Amino acid sequence: MPTKKEQKNIIHHLNYIQVRLNAPKGQKNNFGNYSYRSLEDIFQALKPLLSETGCTIRACDKLELIGDRYYIKSIVTLDHPDLDDTNSVSSVGYARESFEKKGMDSSQITGST
């Protein structure tokens, strides 16, 4: 758990969580023959660490048209309401849909993205 001095900086909380987070790849895709972790797996491992630090996580996905392609824009924000200085940090990522994927219709491609 961060000390009183460290509680004034969201980056210390982020580091504490990142160092201790363990979310194994417990899911298996038999079709593609690979292991993966689901968002639910990650959040399940994350909840005790959020409770320890007093932080919260917000996740938001949006569909964005860039050029002639659609992307899923994902924003995840770590917050701590009691910090005096900057009390949140965010990360943004993009995933693009494939034009086609064997065995999937267009809605399945969007969902898997």
N, C-alpha and C positions, 0 to 999 in steps of 0.2 A: 504494500500500500504506500502511495506517495507520502512524504513527510509534509508538514504544514507549509514549509517553504516551497515545495514542489507543487502544491495545490494551486498556486497562483498562475500556472502555465498549462494550457491544454495539451501542449506537446509532451509534457511529462506523463500525463494520463494516457495519451496515445501510445507512447513508448511502453509504458507499463502493460497495457493491453496487448500490444503487438508481441512483446517478448513472451507473454504467458498464454496467448491464444493457441489452442491446439484443436484443429478441426480436421480429423483424418478423412480421407476419401473413402467413405463407407458405402457409397452407392456404386452399382455396376451397370454399365450399358452393355448388354450381351450382343446387341446388333453391331455396335462399333468396337466391341471388345476393349473397353477402357473403363477405368474407375474414375469417379468424380465425387465432389461434395456438393450438396444442394444448398440453397440459400438457407433453408430451414436448419440444416446441419451446422452451418456457420453461426446462425443466430443462437442456436441451442448452446454452443460452446462459448459464445460471447456474453450471454446473459449474466452468468456469475461474476464476470470481470466488470461489467457495467455496474452491477450492484455494489461491488467493492469500491469502485472509484466514484460513484454517484453520477456517472456520465449517462447520456442517452444517445441512441443512434436514430437517425432519420434517413430513409432511403426513398428516392423518387426516380421513376423512369418516365421519359418522354420520348415520343416519336418526333424526329427532326428530319426535314428534307434538306440535304446538302447536295447541291448540284442536281443531278437527276436520280439520286439514290436516297433511300430512307435509312436512317440510323436510329438505333435505340440509344438515347443519351441517359446514362445512369449517374445520379448524384447521391453520394453518401456523406452525411454530416455527423460528426461526433461533437456533442454539446456537453457543457457542464454549467448549470445555472448559477453556481455560487462563486465563480471565478471573477476576480476584479479586472484582470486584463482581458485579452482576447479569450472568449469563452467557447469558441467553436473552430473546427477545422473541417474542410470539405475536400472530397476527391471526385473528379469527373472522369467518366470513361465512356467510350463509344463502341458499339457493336453494329456491324452492317449485316443486313440480310443477304443471303445468297440468292441468286436469281432462281435457282432450282436446287433441290436436294432429293436424291433418290428416295422414293417411298414416302415423301411428304407433300401435302398440299400447301398452298401459300399461307394459310393461317398457322399451320404447324411450323413452318419455317420462321415466321415472326415470333411465335412462342418460344422456340428453341434459341433464338437470338437473344 
